[in-house]
């Protein structure tokens, strides 16, 4: 009898062990909001349990919709949430110290399920984590300490405190979305400044001068290596950063830009000589201040629009002509400073899908100092590829 009891206990223990599967810190392919993560998935005979973590500033609220569901890879239907622990579904919640954990319960799924999608309702701004891997394992702990508990938003503040944290950077620190970005892999809700691109360059006001621009060969190369963003809400970002602009303006005819008696002007070539080419080179550091709107239109695809002002800090400039001489071409430097404004600015508009965007710019200010050069204002249109 005692022996049989031991065998029964062993069998019961074995069944209880093998009827549960736990995956810590599962991998996933894409997440719409970087400050919400799945810390652990438990699959057992009665439920599928997701233990979650939120990193967010204590002054901002978040919530989990009662319409939340999971979609297992081997299951045709959605499995709706049954209940939650640590939060109230549909209620605005706060974190005490920047981090909160809570648990969501769903109907049981097959132990052999390879992946699932977590979807906090089907709204465009809701939390979504795609292709959560259920085959791996991790070693992270789960912040079970009581200090990480979420608390309900006070009634008196429900119409006073906006939710300003539903945007994600590619870098986070202590739950803050105020981060400098240097990202070579564009993610959802990342800003769209870090990029490489090209634009056709032109001038507004060239008809009032004795020069003519060759627009087909006037262009800018743009490299924006650093971006900085401040999320304002689900869709809106304030974007800044740092970039570099190399521009070449090619002029038609037998003229070149040079400074005469302190005034920069188009000067004809000396009698008996011809110019093979005439160009103005400018090199700038650029600093943007842009307001960006973006929204997802597919699982890994988003559209965005942004606009604002870009400051230009001149680093180098040169007027150069290539003169036809006997035996070849002679390059002649016609001047470097040329009274070009050391600091200038342009209005900029962008629109794009995922990593490709089209942009245009217009400067309300002349390229040259007032009364020290032609009143011509840079304009352009081009395309950029985001990092």
N, C-alpha and C positions, 0 to 999 in steps of 0.2 A: 504494500500500500504506500509506504513511504517512497519507494523507488518510483512508483507511478506518478506520485505527486511531483517529484523532482522533474520527471520527464515532461509533465504537463506545464510546469512553470517555465522550463527551458523553451518549449515550443511557443508559449505565449510571449516570452521575451523576444524570441527570434522573429515572430510575426510583427511585433510592435516595432522592432528595429528596421525591418525591411519594408514596412508599409509607409515609410516616410522618407522624403528626399529633400535635402537642404543645399541650396546654392548660395554662397556668400559673394557679395559684390559682383554680380553677373555682368558680363560684357554686353554691349548693345551697339547697334549700327548708327543710330541717330537719336537725338533728343532735342525737343523744341525749347526747353528751358533748362539751362545748365545748373541752376541752383536746386533742382529737385532730382533726387537719385534713388534708385532701388538698392538698398543695402543687403537685403536677403530675400530669397524666394524659398518658401517651404511648401512642398506638395505632399499631402497625406490623403487618407481615405475620405475625409470629411470636408476638406477645404483646400484652396490654394491661397497661401498667405504671403502678402508682400509687405515687408518691413521697409519703410521709407524714411528718407532724411531730407530736411529743408535747410538750406543755408540762406539767411535773409536778415536784413537789418531789423532790429526789434521794433522800429517805428512804422513798419510797413506790413500790410496784411496779405494773406494768401488763403485759399480755400480749396477743398476737394469736392467736386460735384457729386450729388447722389446718382447721377447718370453715368458714373465711371464704369468702365468694363475692361476686360482682357479678351484678347483674340488669340487662342493657341494656334500654332501652325498646322496642327492636324485635326482642327475642329472647325466645322463650317459655320457655327453660330457664335455670336458674342456671349460672353458670360458676365452678367451684370454683378456689380458689387452687392454683397449681402449685408455687411456692416463694417464698422471701423472701431478701432480702439486708439485713444490718445487724442482724437479730434471729434468734432461733430460735423457730419457731412453737410455741405451747403452753407456752413457758417464761416464768417471771416475769422481767421486765426492769426495769432502773433507768435513770434519766438521770444523767449525770455532773454537769451544771450547771443542770438544770431544763428543758433542751430536748434532744430526740433526734430524729434523722431515720432512716428506714428505707424499704425499697422492697419492694413486693408485686407478684407476677407472676400474671397470669391468662391464659386462652386469648384469642386475638385476636378482635376484634369488627369489625363493619362500620365503615368510615371515616365513613359518613354517620349514625352513631348520634347522636341528639340528647341523650340523658340516660342515666344509669345510677344504680342504687342500690348502695351499698357496705354489706355486712352481715357483721359479725364473728360468725357463727353466729346461731341464732334464739333464744338465751336473752334474757330480759327485760332483763338488765343489759349485754348486749354492745354494742360500738360499732356505731352505724348512722348513715349519712349518706345522705339521700334526695335524689333528683332532682338529681344532680350534672350541671351543664351542660357539655356537650362542644362548644359552638358558639363560646364566647368565648375570650379570651386575657388574660393578665396580665403583669406586669412584675417580680414579686417574685423575689428569689434564693432558693436552697433550703438554706441553711445546710449546705454541704457540708464544712465544716471538721471535722477529726477530733475536736475537743473535744465535738462534739454526738453522738458515737456512743453507742448504748445498750449496756449491759453486763448480763450475767446476774446474777440474784440469788444471793448466796453460799448454799451449802447450809446453813450454820449458822443462817441467818436465815429460812429459808423458813416456819417455823412460828411465828416471833416477830414479824414485821412485817406487820400487816394492810394490805390495800389500802384506803386511806381517801380516795382522790381521785376515785372514779368518780361525781362529781357536778359539775354545771356551774353557774356563775353567768352572769349576763348581762354581767358585767365581769370581766376577768382581768388580772392583773399578775404577770409573771415566773412564770407557771404556778401561782400560788397561788389556791386557792379561797376564801380568807378575804377577802371583798370586801363593801363596802357596795353595796347595790343600790338603784337608783331607776329601775325599769323600767316603761315603759308598754306593752311588748309581752311577754307572758308566754311563756317558753320552757320546754322540758323541764328538769326538775330545779330550776327557780326556786322560791324559797319563796313562800308564800301569805299574806303579811301586807299588802303594799301593795294597797289596795283602797278601795272606797267601799261603804257599806251602811247598813242600817236594822234596828232591832230593836224589838220590843214589850217595854216595861219594866214591871217589877212589883217588889213588896217581899215578902220573907218576914218575917212577924211583924206585918203590919198588923192582924190580928185582935185583937192585944193592945193596940191603941190605940183612941182614940175617933174615928179618921179612917177613911175608906174610899177606896181608889184607884179611879179610873175607868180600867181597863186598856185599853179600846178607843181611848183618846186619849192614852195614856202611851207615849212612844216615844223612841228614841235615833237620832241621825244620827251616822255614824262615817266619818271620813276618815283613812286610814293612808297617808301619802305616802312614808315612808322605811322600807326593810327592810334587814336585815343578816343574812347567813347563814354558817354554818360547816358544810360537808358533812362527815358522819361516815363514810358509806360509800355504796354504790350508791343506797340508798333513803332513808337517814336524814339529816335536816338539823337543826341547832340554829339557831333563828330568833329574831331580836330586831328592833328598829326603833323607830319613833316614830309616834304617832297622836294624833287629836283626837276627843273624845267630847262631843256636845251632847245632853243628856237633859232631857225635860220630863215631870214627873209631874203629872197632873191629879187633883184630889180631888173626890169627890162631896159633896153637902150644903152647908150654910151654915157652913163652917169654913175656917180658914186657918192655916198654920204661922207661928208667931212666937215670939220669945224673951221669956219672962216670968221675971223674977228670976234670970236666968242659965240658965234651962232652956228648951229649945226644945220646944214642944208645940202640939197642935191646939187652937185657940181659936175658940169660936163667934162669929159675926158680932154686932155690937152690936144691941141690941133695936131693932126697927123697920126693920132693913136686911136686904137679901138680896144674896148674891153670885151673879153670873152665872157666874163661874168662879173656881177657886182652883188655883194651880199652884206647883210648886217647880222652878226651873231650875238645872241644874248643868253646868259646863264643865270638862273635864279634859284634861290631856295624859296619854297612855298609853304605857307601855313594856312590851313583852311579853318573855317568855322561854318559848319553845315548842319542843317536840320534834315534828318532822314526819316522817311516813312517806309516800312517794309511789311510784307505779309506773305505767308506761305500759300502757294497754289497747288502744291503736290507734296508728296512725302519728303523729297530732297530738293525741292525747287521753290524759289521765292522770287517775288518781284519787289522792286524798290524804286523810290523817287527821292532825290535829295536836292537841296539848293541852299545857297548862302554866298558868303564872301570868302575869297582867297587872297591872302596877302603875299606879295612878291618882293623878295629882298635880292637886289642885284649883286651878283658875285663877280661877273666878268662880262665885258662887251667889246665888240670890235667891228669896224667897217673894213672890208677887204675887197679889193678888185683883182681880177686876173687879166693882165694886159698881154695882148698879142705882140710879141717882139720877134725879131729875127732869130730863128733857131729854137723857138718854143714859146712858153708861157712864163711871164714874170708875175709873181704874187706881190702885191703892194698893200701895206697896212695904212689905211687912211685915218686911223684914230681909234682910241680905246674908250675913253670916258664918254665923249660925244654929248654931254649934257643930259644923258639918260637919267631919269629919276632913280635915286638909289632905293627908294621904297615905293611900291605901287600896289594896286589891288584890282581884282576883277570879280564880277558876279559870275557864278557858275551854277549850272543845272545839270543833273544826271538822272538817267532812267535806265533800268536794266533788269535782266532775268538771271538769277544765280550769279555766275562769275563774269558775265559779259555785260558791259554797260556802255551807253552812248552819252556823250556830254557836249555841252557848248559853253563858251565863256564870252564875256564882253567887259571891257574896261571902261568905266566912266571917266577915266583920267588919261591924259595924253602920255605917250611914251617918254616925251622929253619935258624938261623943265619949262615953265611958262616963259614965252618970248625968247627962248634959247634954242628952238628947234621947231620943226613942223608939228602942227596940232593933229597928230594921228593917234588913234586909239586901237589897241590890239583886240581882235575878235578871232574866234576859231571854233571848229567843230571836229569831234574825233571819237575814238573808241578806246576802251580800256579793258584789260583782263585783270580780275582781282586775284590776289594771292589767296 
